[in-house]
Amino acid sequence: MIVSVAFDSGGAAAVRDFIRPAEPVRIDPLFRELMGWDAALCDRAAAPTYPNLIDERHVVADLYNMTNVPMAVWIDESGNIVRPAEVAGTCDEFRSMDRSTFQMKKDAIERAKAVRGTYVDAIRDWVANGESSEYALSAGEVRRRVHAPANVDPLATANFRIGQYLHRQGHTQDARRYFQETRRLCPERWNYLRQTMQLEEDGSASGPEFFRALDALGDRPFYAPVELKKTGG
Amino acid sequence: MAVTIIFEDQAVSVEDARAQGDDLWMPVGELQAATGWELKPQGLCRDERCVPIPPARREQFLRAGDLVNLAALARQLGQPVVHDDSHALWFFGESADARRATLASLKAPDFRLPDIDGNPHSLSDYKGRKVLLLSWASW
């Protein structure tokens, strides 16, 4: 089953507006195509049939070292991690998007769709075949792939949480310096970076400052490619 | 002025706590309610775990017999501490070692979060089923 977790300090209202909009929302066809969303389901505004949880404090991000969205962790029936946090069916093709028209070239769209399709197929294989699936990793390989938190990460979390607390209390200006410190400490924990930007100014999670940070990556990935199959271990 | 202490994400207001630089002194009697730690003859303890107070640094942990320095305990445990003096607010986080140990176990750590209707869900509610834990955001 899917358990979706929204890293969303806007709380239930923000998530509900996204999942169950009060008014019909026109979903950009390119976005829908990249996400692999079925057009008919979008038109019906069908609600998800699985739990959609709200993680205002990004607790799950910290527990599983998820640093971006969308990311996924695969957990078997015994509660063991069989794939640690990884990019979930997306890739960096979106970086070729024309930022004024929000258009992408067809070959880039096709490559992005292929990455998504391959990932979804891998999930289905695991659901069908369990531990014998070539995508269910051994304990050794899970350990090899886990990105352990750096020493500085909990300090970034502490700054993020104290900033959130002040923000909730209405001390939005005082919260800023903690958000800025969070970003300084961990500039590539994208969930913190984009969430703190968004708390400082609505819409800025996808605004110019985000794109500056994205461009600063240069040749390094925003969405690291996923090594899907087992390699030993 | 009362000090707000956020320890393991639980905020409590402690009337008689006093901040001094990077130290936070609070009454021993209020330590357990605020943090789950308590002073015992063997040191500062929580459940089965005890942290001996280094004899050479005792004055960094205890003062006048009834005040304990929570920040000193946190530093001893490797927990990050961030404080905002203008709001009398102290945050004590989880240590990097604790986070690494959780991940190294390969057991999916449990959590409890509300859904969009406010109903609580724990990951452990779904034990016995394969779970794809998926992150997203509306921003």
Interface residues (C-beta under 8 A of the other chain):
Chain A: M1 I2 V3 S4 V5 A6 F7 D8 G10 A12 A14 V15 R16 D17 F18 I19 R20 P51 N52 L53 I54 D55 R57 V59 V60 A61 D62 L63 Y64 N65 M66 N68 V69 P70 M71 A72 V73 W74 I75 D76 E77 S78 G79 N80 I81 P84 A88 I123 W126 V127 G130 A139 V142 R143 V146 A148 P149 A150 N151 D153 P154 L155 T157 A158 N159 R161 I162 Y165 L166 Q169 H171 D174 Y178 N191 R194 Q195 Q198 A205 S206
Chain B: I6 D9 A11 Q79 P80 V81 V82 D84 S86 H87 L89 F91 F92 G93 E94 S95 A96 R99 R100 T102 L103 A104 L106 K107 A108 P109 F111 L113 P114 D115 I116 D117 G118 H121 L123 S124 Y126 K127 G128 R129 K130 V131 L132 L133 L134 S135 W136 A137 S138 W139
